[in-house]
């Protein structure tokens, strides 16, 4: 069983920045593929960014150039650095871990972009 705990969400003005963190349990974190998803009210959950165990990354087109996903295997933590935030980035952000086809989710952290 993998437990994921997100932190770092909050209220930010348009154009601002936030960094989300996701701390994971388990001794083989380095082998997990990790991702950040988000779900806005009335919308489906969507992939924002993902990083493989080898460090390859991919991003949703809507966040390319603004968001950066990274991981620190020693700290068993994955990060999502978000810049130039827009109101449409408002959502609950969820951390995801994938290990041999099993998916694990955190409880989510709210990000609100508003003036």
C-alpha positions as CSV (number, residue, x, y, z in Angstrom):
1,X,0.0,0.0,0.0
2,X,1.3,3.4,-1.0
3,X,0.2,6.5,0.9
4,X,0.4,9.9,-0.7
5,X,0.1,13.2,1.1
6,X,-0.1,16.5,-0.8
7,X,0.6,19.9,0.5
8,X,1.2,23.4,-0.8
9,X,-2.1,24.4,-2.2
10,X,-3.8,27.7,-1.5
11,X,-5.1,31.0,-2.9
12,X,-3.0,32.9,-5.3
13,X,-3.5,35.8,-7.6
14,X,-3.4,35.4,-11.4
15,X,0.2,35.4,-12.5
16,X,1.4,34.1,-9.2
17,X,3.3,30.9,-8.4
18,X,2.8,27.9,-6.1
19,X,4.7,24.7,-5.4
20,X,2.9,21.5,-4.6
21,X,4.5,18.7,-2.8
22,X,3.5,15.0,-2.5
23,X,5.2,12.9,0.1
24,X,5.0,9.1,-0.5
25,X,5.4,6.1,1.7
26,X,7.1,2.9,0.6
27,X,10.7,1.8,0.2
28,X,10.6,1.6,-3.6
29,X,9.4,5.2,-4.4
30,X,12.2,5.4,-6.9
31,X,10.4,2.8,-9.0
32,X,7.0,4.6,-9.1
33,X,5.8,6.6,-12.0
34,X,4.3,9.8,-10.5
35,X,1.8,12.2,-11.7
36,X,-0.2,15.3,-10.9
37,X,-3.9,15.4,-11.9
38,X,-6.5,18.1,-11.3
39,X,-10.2,18.2,-11.2
40,X,-12.2,21.4,-11.5
41,X,-15.9,21.6,-10.4
42,X,-18.1,19.9,-13.0
43,X,-15.2,18.6,-15.0
44,X,-13.4,15.3,-15.3
45,X,-10.1,14.7,-13.6
46,X,-7.2,15.4,-16.1
47,X,-3.5,14.7,-16.2
48,X,-1.4,17.8,-15.6
49,X,2.1,16.4,-15.5
50,X,3.8,13.1,-15.1
51,X,7.3,11.8,-14.4
52,X,8.6,8.3,-14.9
53,X,11.0,6.5,-12.6
54,X,13.7,7.4,-15.0
55,X,12.9,11.1,-14.9
56,X,11.1,11.5,-18.2
57,X,8.3,14.1,-18.1
58,X,5.2,15.0,-20.0
59,X,2.7,17.8,-19.6
60,X,-0.7,18.7,-20.6
61,X,-0.7,21.3,-23.4
62,X,-2.4,23.8,-21.2
63,X,0.5,23.9,-18.7
64,X,3.5,23.5,-20.9
65,X,6.1,26.2,-20.2
66,X,4.4,27.2,-16.9
67,X,4.5,24.0,-14.8
68,X,7.4,21.8,-13.9
69,X,7.2,18.4,-12.3
70,X,10.2,17.0,-10.5
71,X,11.0,14.3,-8.0
72,X,13.5,13.7,-5.1
73,X,13.9,10.0,-4.6
74,X,15.9,10.5,-1.4
75,X,13.0,12.4,0.1
76,X,10.3,10.3,-1.6
77,X,8.6,13.4,-2.8
78,X,7.3,14.7,-6.1
79,X,6.8,18.4,-6.7
80,X,4.8,20.5,-9.1
81,X,6.2,24.0,-9.5
82,X,3.5,26.2,-11.0
83,X,4.2,29.7,-12.5
84,X,2.0,32.2,-14.3
85,X,-1.1,30.8,-12.8
86,X,-4.4,31.5,-14.4
87,X,-8.0,31.3,-13.1
88,X,-8.6,28.3,-15.2
89,X,-5.9,26.4,-13.2
90,X,-8.3,26.5,-10.2
91,X,-8.9,22.9,-9.2
92,X,-8.2,20.2,-6.7
93,X,-4.8,18.8,-7.5
94,X,-4.2,15.1,-6.8
95,X,-1.0,13.2,-6.6
96,X,-0.8,9.8,-8.3
97,X,1.6,6.9,-8.0
98,X,1.6,4.1,-10.4
99,X,3.4,0.8,-9.6
100,X,3.0,-2.3,-11.8
101,X,-0.4,-1.1,-13.0
102,X,-1.7,-0.3,-9.5
103,X,-2.7,3.3,-9.0
104,X,-2.6,5.2,-5.7
105,X,-4.1,8.6,-5.0
106,X,-3.6,11.3,-2.4
107,X,-6.5,13.2,-0.8
108,X,-6.0,16.3,-3.0
109,X,-5.0,19.9,-2.3
110,X,-7.1,22.9,-3.4
111,X,-5.5,25.5,-5.7
112,X,-7.5,28.7,-6.3
113,X,-6.3,31.4,-8.7
114,X,-8.3,34.5,-8.2
115,X,-7.9,38.2,-7.6
